[in-house]
Each structure stands twice: as C-alpha cells, then as structure tokens.
C-alpha cells in the first residue's frame, strides 16, 4: 500500500514470516506489538539476534529483535510494532512499524 506507511505481507496458513527490527536494548528500549483484528489468526514469537560476533570492540552493542509471525488461519490483521522503554508510560515510541498480514 504505497504512501500509507503500512507494509503488507502475504502468508499461507501454517506458514511464517520473520521481521527483523533494529535493537536498542542496551539503552533500555524494547520492541513490543499490538494486534488489530482477530488475535487467533497469528502467533507471534520474539528472539534477540546479534548482527555480528561479539568481540571486545562491540561489547555492549544491542541485539536486533526478530519477530516470527506464524499464520494460523485465513483472514487479515494489522500488527503495530513500537519501540520504547517499558517504564516510560506517557512517552511516544522512538520507532514504529505497521504491518498488514494477509493470510490466504
């Protein structure tokens, strides 16, 4: 969807897609998400992945956060990813990403 800022991905039921988001955990920021639509259509898991081998030079670098979106059944949802510090309740996220997932 050009111009809307929403990325669109299509997944078959039973399939999955990974989304890699730049980490800032060393500064206290973490990616989280909310789902708009039927939560039962997708299952989302998260892991942290270092972009390079940890050395003395890059010690303390933040790992990227990788979300795996598994399609459970046909339909569509919008996933809103946001990066913020958990203890900052009334502060806007520093980064956001919106993805429409179409399962067909």
N, CA, C and O atoms as a Tinker XYZ file with bonds, in Angstrom:
   416  protein
     1  N      0.848000   -1.183000    0.000000    73     2
     2  CA     0.000000    0.000000    0.000000    64     1     3
     3  C      0.889000    1.240000    0.000000    63     2     4     5
     4  O      1.337000    1.691000    1.054000    81     3
     5  N      1.131000    1.767000   -1.145000    73     3     6
     6  CA     2.044000    2.890000   -1.292000    64     5     7
     7  C      1.514000    4.128000   -0.575000    63     6     8     9
     8  O      0.327000    4.445000   -0.649000    81     7
     9  N      2.404000    4.811000    0.110000    73     7    10
    10  CA     2.068000    6.082000    0.731000    64     9    11
    11  C      1.406000    5.997000    2.096000    63    10    12    13
    12  O      1.259000    7.026000    2.754000    81    11
    13  N      1.003000    4.827000    2.547000    73    11    14
    14  CA     0.314000    4.736000    3.831000    64    13    15
    15  C      1.253000    4.416000    4.982000    63    14    16    17
    16  O      0.878000    4.559000    6.146000    81    15
    17  N      2.474000    3.983000    4.671000    73    15    18
    18  CA     3.411000    3.620000    5.721000    64    17    19
    19  C      3.141000    2.253000    6.305000    63    18    20    21
    20  O      3.747000    1.869000    7.306000    81    19
    21  N      2.229000    1.511000    5.685000    73    19    22
    22  CA     1.913000    0.167000    6.153000    64    21    23
    23  C      2.520000   -0.835000    5.180000    63    22    24    25
    24  O      2.207000   -0.830000    3.990000    81    23
    25  N      3.388000   -1.691000    5.701000    73    23    26
    26  CA     3.955000   -2.770000    4.887000    64    25    27
    27  C      2.935000   -3.896000    4.841000    63    26    28    29
    28  O      2.250000   -4.165000    5.828000    81    27
    29  N      2.838000   -4.552000    3.691000    73    27    30
    30  CA     1.884000   -5.640000    3.552000    64    29    31
    31  C      2.625000   -6.934000    3.240000    63    30    32    33
    32  O      3.489000   -6.965000    2.363000    81    31
    33  N      2.285000   -7.999000    3.958000    73    31    34
    34  CA     2.872000   -9.306000    3.667000    64    33    35
    35  C      1.749000  -10.327000    3.539000    63    34    36    37
    36  O      0.708000  -10.214000    4.187000    81    35
    37  N      1.978000  -11.319000    2.694000    73    35    38
    38  CA     1.004000  -12.386000    2.486000    64    37    39
    39  C      1.642000  -13.691000    2.945000    63    38    40    41
    40  O      2.773000  -14.002000    2.570000    81    39
    41  N      0.914000  -14.453000    3.757000    73    39    42
    42  CA     1.397000  -15.731000    4.280000    64    41    43
    43  C      0.302000  -16.776000    4.071000    63    42    44    45
    44  O     -0.883000  -16.481000    4.228000    81    43
    45  N      0.698000  -17.978000    3.723000    73    43    46
    46  CA    -0.242000  -19.098000    3.628000    64    45    47
    47  C     -0.526000  -19.624000    5.043000    63    46    48    49
    48  O      0.353000  -19.551000    5.901000    81    47
    49  N     -1.722000  -20.146000    5.306000    73    47    50
    50  CA    -1.983000  -20.759000    6.615000    64    49    51
    51  C     -0.940000  -21.838000    6.917000    63    50    52    53
    52  O     -0.649000  -22.678000    6.065000    81    51
    53  N     -0.389000  -21.813000    8.108000    73    51    54
    54  CA     0.665000  -22.739000    8.503000    64    53    55
    55  C      2.060000  -22.221000    8.206000    63    54    56    57
    56  O      3.042000  -22.759000    8.718000    81    55
    57  N      2.161000  -21.180000    7.384000    73    55    58
    58  CA     3.454000  -20.590000    7.040000    64    57    59
    59  C      3.859000  -19.520000    8.033000    63    58    60    61
    60  O      3.105000  -19.181000    8.945000    81    59
    61  N      5.061000  -18.992000    7.845000    73    59    62
    62  CA     5.534000  -17.941000    8.749000    64    61    63
    63  C      6.433000  -16.962000    8.009000    63    62    64    65
    64  O      6.924000  -17.247000    6.917000    81    63
    65  N      6.633000  -15.825000    8.617000    73    63    66
    66  CA     7.481000  -14.761000    8.075000    64    65    67
    67  C      8.215000  -14.132000    9.247000    63    66    68    69
    68  O      7.633000  -13.951000   10.317000    81    67
    69  N      9.491000  -13.795000    9.057000    73    67    70
    70  CA    10.244000  -13.132000   10.122000    64    69    71
    71  C     10.416000  -11.654000    9.802000    63    70    72    73
    72  O     10.596000  -11.262000    8.650000    81    71
    73  N     10.356000  -10.861000   10.840000    73    71    74
    74  CA    10.539000   -9.416000   10.755000    64    73    75
    75  C     11.687000   -9.065000   11.684000    63    74    76    77
    76  O     11.628000   -9.353000   12.879000    81    75
    77  N     12.734000   -8.443000   11.146000    73    75    78
    78  CA    13.908000   -8.065000   11.947000    64    77    79
    79  C     13.869000   -6.561000   12.203000    63    78    80    81
    80  O     13.817000   -5.763000   11.268000    81    79
    81  N     13.895000   -6.187000   13.482000    73    79    82
    82  CA    13.831000   -4.786000   13.884000    64    81    83
    83  C     15.093000   -4.423000   14.654000    63    82    84    85
    84  O     15.566000   -5.203000   15.481000    81    83
    85  N     15.632000   -3.252000   14.385000    73    83    86
    86  CA    16.886000   -2.793000   14.987000    64    85    87
    87  C     16.727000   -2.638000   16.494000    63    86    88    89
    88  O     15.839000   -1.931000   16.970000    81    87
    89  N     17.595000   -3.307000   17.229000    73    87    90
    90  CA    17.517000   -3.285000   18.680000    64    89    91
    91  C     18.224000   -2.098000   19.316000    63    90    92    93
    92  O     19.213000   -1.588000   18.789000    81    91
    93  N     17.701000   -1.671000   20.452000    73    91    94
    94  CA    18.308000   -0.626000   21.287000    64    93    95
    95  C     18.202000   -1.018000   22.760000    63    94    96    97
    96  O     18.072000   -0.155000   23.629000    81    95
    97  N     18.258000   -2.308000   23.034000    73    95    98
    98  CA    18.082000   -2.796000   24.408000    64    97    99
    99  C     19.154000   -2.266000   25.343000    63    98   100   101
   100  O     18.901000   -2.089000   26.535000    81    99
   101  N     20.347000   -2.008000   24.825000    73    99   102
   102  CA    21.417000   -1.502000   25.692000    64   101   103
   103  C     21.093000   -0.107000   26.223000    63   102   104   105
   104  O     21.689000    0.335000   27.206000    81   103
   105  N     20.145000    0.595000   25.577000    73   103   106
   106  CA    19.689000    1.900000   26.054000    64   105   107
   107  C     18.333000    1.786000   26.755000    63   106   108   109
   108  O     17.725000    2.797000   27.104000    81   107
   109  N     17.864000    0.550000   26.960000    73   107   110
   110  CA    16.616000    0.339000   27.682000    64   109   111
   111  C     15.381000    0.233000   26.811000    63   110   112   113
   112  O     14.275000    0.097000   27.335000    81   111
   113  N     15.535000    0.290000   25.485000    73   111   114
   114  CA    14.383000    0.227000   24.584000    64   113   115
   115  C     14.108000   -1.213000   24.161000    63   114   116   117
   116  O     15.031000   -1.999000   23.949000    81   115
   117  N     12.827000   -1.541000   24.043000    73   115   118
   118  CA    12.436000   -2.872000   23.595000    64   117   119
   119  C     11.257000   -2.754000   22.637000    63   118   120   121
   120  O     10.377000   -1.913000   22.819000    81   119
   121  N     11.250000   -3.604000   21.618000    73   119   122
   122  CA    10.133000   -3.657000   20.680000    64   121   123
   123  C      9.004000   -4.488000   21.291000    63   122   124   125
   124  O      9.240000   -5.555000   21.858000    81   123
   125  N      7.781000   -3.987000   21.167000    73   123   126
   126  CA     6.573000   -4.706000   21.548000    64   125   127
   127  C      5.572000   -4.544000   20.420000    63   126   128   129
   128  O      5.879000   -3.900000   19.416000    81   127
   129  N      4.404000   -5.102000   20.557000    73   127   130
   130  CA     3.424000   -5.016000   19.478000    64   129   131
   131  C      2.009000   -5.120000   20.018000    63   130   132   133
   132  O      1.771000   -5.613000   21.121000    81   131
   133  N      1.079000   -4.641000   19.207000    73   131   134
   134  CA    -0.342000   -4.876000   19.435000    64   133   135
   135  C     -0.920000   -5.389000   18.121000    63   134   136   137
   136  O     -0.410000   -5.078000   17.045000    81   135
   137  N     -1.977000   -6.170000   18.216000    73   135   138
   138  CA    -2.623000   -6.732000   17.035000    64   137   139
   139  C     -4.010000   -6.125000   16.906000    63   138   140   141
   140  O     -4.795000   -6.140000   17.854000    81   139
   141  N     -4.306000   -5.590000   15.722000    73   139   142
   142  CA    -5.636000   -5.075000   15.422000    64   141   143
   143  C     -6.344000   -6.134000   14.583000    63   142   144   145
   144  O     -5.897000   -6.458000   13.483000    81   143
   145  N     -7.423000   -6.661000   15.089000    73   143   146
   146  CA    -8.129000   -7.737000   14.399000    64   145   147
   147  C     -8.169000   -8.974000   15.282000    63   146   148   149
   148  O     -7.955000   -8.897000   16.492000    81   147
   149  N     -8.442000  -10.105000   14.668000    73   147   150
   150  CA    -8.593000  -11.371000   15.385000    64   149   151
   151  C     -7.224000  -11.924000   15.782000    63   150   152   153
   152  O     -6.469000  -12.384000   14.925000    81   151
   153  N     -6.906000  -11.882000   17.065000    73   151   154
   154  CA    -5.609000  -12.367000   17.572000    64   153   155
   155  C     -5.364000  -13.839000   17.271000    63   154   156   157
   156  O     -4.212000  -14.271000   17.224000    81   155
   157  N     -6.423000  -14.617000   17.065000    73   155   158
   158  CA    -6.269000  -16.052000   16.817000    64   157   159
   159  C     -5.700000  -16.361000   15.431000    63   158   160   161
   160  O     -5.274000  -17.489000   15.183000    81   159
   161  N     -5.685000  -15.383000   14.529000    73   159   162
   162  CA    -5.206000  -15.631000   13.167000    64   161   163
   163  C     -3.695000  -15.808000   13.096000    63   162   164   165
   164  O     -3.194000  -16.478000   12.193000    81   163
   165  N     -2.962000  -15.214000   14.038000    73   163   166
   166  CA    -1.495000  -15.285000   14.016000    64   165   167
   167  C     -0.954000  -15.614000   15.401000    63   166   168   169
   168  O     -1.592000  -15.350000   16.420000    81   167
   169  N      0.237000  -16.196000   15.406000    73   167   170
   170  CA     1.002000  -16.407000   16.631000    64   169   171
   171  C      2.334000  -15.706000   16.418000    63   170   172   173
   172  O      2.987000  -15.907000   15.394000    81   171
   173  N      2.739000  -14.882000   17.382000    73   171   174
   174  CA     3.972000  -14.108000   17.232000    64   173   175
   175  C      4.951000  -14.492000   18.334000    63   174   176   177
   176  O      4.596000  -14.543000   19.512000    81   175
   177  N      6.193000  -14.759000   17.928000    73   175   178
   178  CA     7.256000  -15.040000   18.898000    64   177   179
   179  C      8.412000  -14.077000   18.636000    63   178   180   181
   180  O      8.542000  -13.528000   17.542000    81   179
   181  N      9.252000  -13.880000   19.658000    73   179   182
   182  CA    10.356000  -12.921000   19.540000    64   181   183
   183  C     11.638000  -13.532000   20.060000    63   182   184   185
   184  O     11.638000  -14.281000   21.037000    81   183
   185  N     12.743000  -13.198000   19.386000    73   183   186
   186  CA    14.068000  -13.572000   19.876000    64   185   187
   187  C     15.038000  -12.433000   19.585000    63   186   188   189
   188  O     14.785000  -11.590000   18.724000    81   187
   189  N     16.144000  -12.421000   20.309000    73   187   190
   190  CA    17.184000  -11.419000   20.119000    64   189   191
   191  C     18.312000  -12.052000   19.318000    63   190   192   193
   192  O     18.726000  -13.175000   19.605000    81   191
   193  N     18.816000  -11.330000   18.303000    73   191   194
   194  CA    19.860000  -11.864000   17.436000    64   193   195
   195  C     20.957000  -10.822000   17.275000    63   194   196   197
   196  O     20.703000   -9.705000   16.824000    81   195
   197  N     22.185000  -11.197000   17.648000    73   195   198
   198  CA    23.323000  -10.307000   17.422000    64   197   199
   199  C     23.629000  -10.261000   15.938000    63   198   200   201
   200  O     23.632000  -11.296000   15.273000    81   199
   201  N     23.888000   -9.064000   15.409000    73   199   202
   202  CA    24.152000   -8.920000   13.984000    64   201   203
   203  C     25.556000   -9.372000   13.614000    63   202   204   205
   204  O     25.826000   -9.672000   12.451000    81   203
   205  N     26.443000   -9.422000   14.585000    73   203   206
   206  CA    27.817000   -9.863000   14.331000    64   205   207
   207  C     28.341000  -10.558000   15.575000    63   206   208   209
   208  O     27.742000  -10.470000   16.647000    81   207
   209  N     29.451000  -11.240000   15.425000    73   207   210
   210  CA    30.055000  -11.942000   16.554000    64   209   211
   211  C     30.471000  -10.937000   17.625000    63   210   212   213
   212  O     31.042000   -9.890000   17.319000    81   211
   213  N     30.183000  -11.260000   18.862000    73   211   214
   214  CA    30.513000  -10.381000   19.980000    64   213   215
   215  C     32.023000  -10.368000   20.216000    63   214   216   217
   216  O     32.649000  -11.414000   20.388000    81   215
   217  N     32.589000   -9.171000   20.222000    73   215   218
   218  CA    34.025000   -9.001000   20.459000    64   217   219
   219  C     34.224000   -7.923000   21.510000    63   218   220   221
   220  O     33.266000   -7.280000   21.938000    81   219
   221  N     35.462000   -7.729000   21.923000    73   219   222
   222  CA    35.780000   -6.675000   22.884000    64   221   223
   223  C     35.374000   -5.309000   22.324000    63   222   224   225
   224  O     34.942000   -4.434000   23.075000    81   223
   225  N     35.512000   -5.126000   21.018000    73   223   226
   226  CA    35.233000   -3.843000   20.370000    64   225   227
   227  C     33.740000   -3.485000   20.379000    63   226   228   229
   228  O     33.387000   -2.318000   20.550000    81   227
   229  N     32.871000   -4.471000   20.199000    73   227   230
   230  CA    31.438000   -4.166000   20.137000    64   229   231
   231  C     30.669000   -4.622000   21.385000    63   230   232   233
   232  O     29.444000   -4.733000   21.357000    81   231
   233  N     31.388000   -4.883000   22.467000    73   231   234
   234  CA    30.757000   -5.283000   23.728000    64   233   235
   235  C     29.747000   -4.207000   24.146000    63   234   236   237
   236  O     30.061000   -3.017000   24.120000    81   235
   237  N     28.559000   -4.618000   24.525000    73   235   238
   238  CA    27.515000   -3.678000   24.925000    64   237   239
   239  C     26.606000   -3.260000   23.786000    63   238   240   241
   240  O     25.658000   -2.503000   23.995000    81   239
   241  N     26.884000   -3.747000   22.574000    73   239   242
   242  CA    26.026000   -3.423000   21.434000    64   241   243
   243  C     24.670000   -4.105000   21.602000    63   242   244   245
   244  O     24.572000   -5.172000   22.209000    81   243
   245  N     23.636000   -3.485000   21.062000    73   243   246
   246  CA    22.293000   -4.052000   21.162000    64   245   247
   247  C     22.068000   -5.119000   20.105000    63   246   248   249
   248  O     22.515000   -4.987000   18.966000    81   247
   249  N     21.378000   -6.166000   20.491000    73   247   250
   250  CA    20.982000   -7.212000   19.548000    64   249   251
   251  C     19.707000   -6.772000   18.839000    63   250   252   253
   252  O     18.864000   -6.088000   19.420000    81   251
   253  N     19.576000   -7.173000   17.573000    73   251   254
   254  CA    18.330000   -6.918000   16.859000    64   253   255
   255  C     17.243000   -7.815000   17.438000    63   254   256   257
   256  O     17.530000   -8.868000   18.007000    81   255
   257  N     16.000000   -7.388000   17.289000    73   255   258
   258  CA    14.873000   -8.176000   17.763000    64   257   259
   259  C     14.166000   -8.756000   16.538000    63   258   260   261
   260  O     13.770000   -8.020000   15.634000    81   259
   261  N     14.014000  -10.066000   16.518000    73   259   262
   262  CA    13.417000  -10.754000   15.380000    64   261   263
   263  C     12.085000  -11.362000   15.811000    63   262   264   265
   264  O     12.020000  -12.183000   16.726000    81   263
   265  N     11.029000  -10.937000   15.127000    73   263   266
   266  CA     9.691000  -11.448000   15.394000    64   265   267
   267  C      9.321000  -12.446000   14.305000    63   266   268   269
   268  O      9.498000  -12.166000   13.120000    81   267
   269  N      8.814000  -13.599000   14.697000    73   267   270
   270  CA     8.307000  -14.583000   13.742000    64   269   271
   271  C      6.788000  -14.568000   13.822000    63   270   272   273
   272  O      6.199000  -14.789000   14.880000    81   271
   273  N      6.172000  -14.303000   12.680000    73   271   274
   274  CA     4.710000  -14.259000   12.589000    64   273   275
   275  C      4.260000  -15.555000   11.927000    63   274   276   277
   276  O      4.585000  -15.803000   10.766000    81   275
   277  N      3.518000  -16.378000   12.651000    73   275   278
   278  CA     3.008000  -17.644000   12.116000    64   277   279
   279  C      1.527000  -17.467000   11.809000    63   278   280   281
   280  O      0.752000  -17.011000   12.651000    81   279
   281  N      1.149000  -17.836000   10.586000    73   279   282
   282  CA    -0.242000  -17.730000   10.154000    64   281   283
   283  C     -1.018000  -18.965000   10.593000    63   282   284   285
   284  O     -0.652000  -20.086000   10.240000    81   283
   285  N     -2.077000  -18.769000   11.355000    73   283   286
   286  CA    -2.867000  -19.895000   11.862000    64   285   287
   287  C     -4.054000  -20.238000   10.969000    63   286   288   289
   288  O     -4.328000  -21.411000   10.714000    81   287
   289  N     -4.762000  -19.207000   10.494000    73   287   290
   290  CA    -5.912000  -19.445000    9.619000    64   289   291
   291  C     -6.180000  -18.204000    8.783000    63   290   292   293
   292  O     -5.670000  -17.123000    9.078000    81   291
   293  N     -6.993000  -18.367000    7.728000    73   291   294
   294  CA    -7.234000  -17.297000    6.758000    64   293   295
   295  C     -7.873000  -16.070000    7.397000    63   294   296   297
   296  O     -8.670000  -16.165000    8.330000    81   295
   297  N     -7.490000  -14.910000    6.856000    73   295   298
   298  CA    -8.006000  -13.631000    7.315000    64   297   299
   299  C     -6.919000  -12.581000    7.215000    63   298   300   301
   300  O     -5.927000  -12.782000    6.514000    81   299
   301  N     -7.088000  -11.472000    7.899000    73   299   302
   302  CA    -6.047000  -10.443000    7.916000    64   301   303
   303  C     -6.051000   -9.707000    9.251000    63   302   304   305
   304  O     -7.087000   -9.547000    9.896000    81   303
   305  N     -4.871000   -9.271000    9.640000    73   303   306
   306  CA    -4.685000   -8.485000   10.859000    64   305   307
   307  C     -3.671000   -7.392000   10.559000    63   306   308   309
   308  O     -2.923000   -7.471000    9.584000    81   307
   309  N     -3.656000   -6.388000   11.396000    73   307   310
   310  CA    -2.633000   -5.349000   11.339000    64   309   311
   311  C     -1.842000   -5.443000   12.636000    63   310   312   313
   312  O     -2.407000   -5.443000   13.730000    81   311
   313  N     -0.516000   -5.522000   12.491000    73   311   314
   314  CA     0.361000   -5.592000   13.659000    64   313   315
   315  C      1.107000   -4.272000   13.762000    63   314   316   317
   316  O      1.779000   -3.852000   12.820000    81   315
   317  N      0.987000   -3.628000   14.899000    73   315   318
   318  CA     1.648000   -2.357000   15.168000    64   317   319
   319  C      2.810000   -2.628000   16.115000    63   318   320   321
   320  O      2.610000   -2.940000   17.288000    81   319
   321  N      4.041000   -2.504000   15.586000    73   319   322
   322  CA     5.248000   -2.670000   16.393000    64   321   323
   323  C      5.692000   -1.299000   16.887000    63   322   324   325
   324  O      5.630000   -0.319000   16.144000    81   323
   325  N      6.138000   -1.228000   18.132000    73   323   326
   326  CA     6.611000    0.040000   18.684000    64   325   327
   327  C      7.783000   -0.223000   19.619000    63   326   328   329
   328  O      7.810000   -1.214000   20.348000    81   327
   329  N      8.754000    0.692000   19.580000    73   327   330
   330  CA     9.965000    0.555000   20.399000    64   329   331
   331  C      9.987000    1.675000   21.425000    63   330   332   333
   332  O     10.015000    2.857000   21.083000    81   331
   333  N      9.974000    1.279000   22.682000    73   331   334
   334  CA    10.033000    2.264000   23.764000    64   333   335
   335  C     10.556000    1.603000   25.024000    63   334   336   337
   336  O     10.696000    0.383000   25.096000    81   335
   337  N     10.840000    2.428000   26.006000    73   335   338
   338  CA    11.259000    1.920000   27.316000    64   337   339
   339  C     10.013000    1.553000   28.109000    63   338   340   341
   340  O      9.048000    2.316000   28.157000    81   339
   341  N     10.042000    0.378000   28.732000    73   339   342
   342  CA     8.878000   -0.124000   29.446000    64   341   343
   343  C      8.421000    0.747000   30.597000    63   342   344   345
   344  O      7.231000    0.777000   30.911000    81   343
   345  N      9.334000    1.451000   31.228000    73   343   346
   346  CA     8.976000    2.258000   32.394000    64   345   347
   347  C      8.497000    3.657000   32.014000    63   346   348   349
   348  O      8.023000    4.392000   32.880000    81   347
   349  N      8.608000    4.042000   30.744000    73   347   350
   350  CA     8.152000    5.364000   30.296000    64   349   351
   351  C      6.735000    5.240000   29.746000    63   350   352   353
   352  O      6.542000    4.943000   28.567000    81   351
   353  N      5.760000    5.466000   30.595000    73   351   354
   354  CA     4.363000    5.214000   30.238000    64   353   355
   355  C      3.757000    6.258000   29.306000    63   354   356   357
   356  O      3.008000    5.892000   28.401000    81   355
   357  N      4.048000    7.530000   29.492000    73   355   358
   358  CA     3.396000    8.582000   28.706000    64   357   359
   359  C      4.318000    9.190000   27.657000    63   358   360   361
   360  O      4.156000   10.352000   27.285000    81   359
   361  N      5.280000    8.415000   27.182000    73   359   362
   362  CA     6.234000    8.900000   26.187000    64   361   363
   363  C      6.002000    8.132000   24.896000    63   362   364   365
   364  O      5.817000    6.915000   24.909000    81   363
   365  N      6.014000    8.856000   23.776000    73   363   366
   366  CA     5.799000    8.217000   22.471000    64   365   367
   367  C      6.953000    7.275000   22.135000    63   366   368   369
   368  O      8.080000    7.492000   22.580000    81   367
   369  N      6.679000    6.236000   21.358000    73   367   370
   370  CA     7.745000    5.321000   20.936000    64   369   371
   371  C      8.810000    6.054000   20.123000    63   370   372   373
   372  O      8.515000    7.042000   19.450000    81   371
   373  N     10.057000    5.561000   20.188000    73   371   374
   374  CA    11.128000    6.160000   19.387000    64   373   375
   375  C     11.088000    5.640000   17.953000    63   374   376   377
   376  O     11.531000    6.327000   17.032000    81   375
   377  N     10.563000    4.435000   17.759000    73   375   378
   378  CA    10.402000    3.862000   16.424000    64   377   379
   379  C      9.085000    3.096000   16.371000    63   378   380   381
   380  O      8.618000    2.560000   17.375000    81   379
   381  N      8.495000    3.058000   15.169000    73   379   382
   382  CA     7.242000    2.340000   14.956000    64   381   383
   383  C      7.280000    1.657000   13.597000    63   382   384   385
   384  O      7.963000    2.122000   12.684000    81   383
   385  N      6.560000    0.570000   13.462000    73   383   386
   386  CA     6.421000   -0.126000   12.180000    64   385   387
   387  C      5.065000   -0.813000   12.183000    63   386   388   389
   388  O      4.710000   -1.505000   13.137000    81   387
   389  N      4.308000   -0.616000   11.101000    73   387   390
   390  CA     2.987000   -1.214000   10.981000    64   389   391
   391  C      2.981000   -2.184000    9.804000    63   390   392   393
   392  O      3.422000   -1.844000    8.706000    81   391
   393  N      2.480000   -3.390000   10.042000    73   391   394
   394  CA     2.453000   -4.423000    9.010000    64   393   395
   395  C      1.054000   -5.021000    8.929000    63   394   396   397
   396  O      0.486000   -5.452000    9.933000    81   395
   397  N      0.510000   -5.039000    7.716000    73   395   398
   398  CA    -0.757000   -5.737000    7.474000    64   397   399
   399  C     -0.398000   -7.148000    7.022000    63   398   400   401
   400  O      0.342000   -7.331000    6.055000    81   399
   401  N     -0.927000   -8.141000    7.728000    73   399   402
   402  CA    -0.674000   -9.544000    7.400000    64   401   403
   403  C     -1.943000  -10.113000    6.777000    63   402   404   405
   404  O     -3.007000  -10.123000    7.395000    81   403
   405  N     -1.808000  -10.585000    5.546000    73   403   406
   406  CA    -2.928000  -11.200000    4.842000    64   405   407
   407  C     -2.647000  -12.698000    4.769000    63   406   408   409
   408  O     -1.614000  -13.117000    4.248000    81   407
   409  N     -3.555000  -13.486000    5.285000    73   407   410
   410  CA    -3.393000  -14.939000    5.302000    64   409   411
   411  C     -4.413000  -15.512000    4.328000    63   410   412   413
   412  O     -5.623000  -15.414000    4.536000    81   411
   413  N     -3.890000  -16.120000    3.246000    73   411   414
   414  CA    -4.805000  -16.655000    2.215000    64   413   415
   415  C     -4.367000  -17.993000    1.693000    63   414   416
   416  O     -5.030000  -18.566000    0.828000    81   415
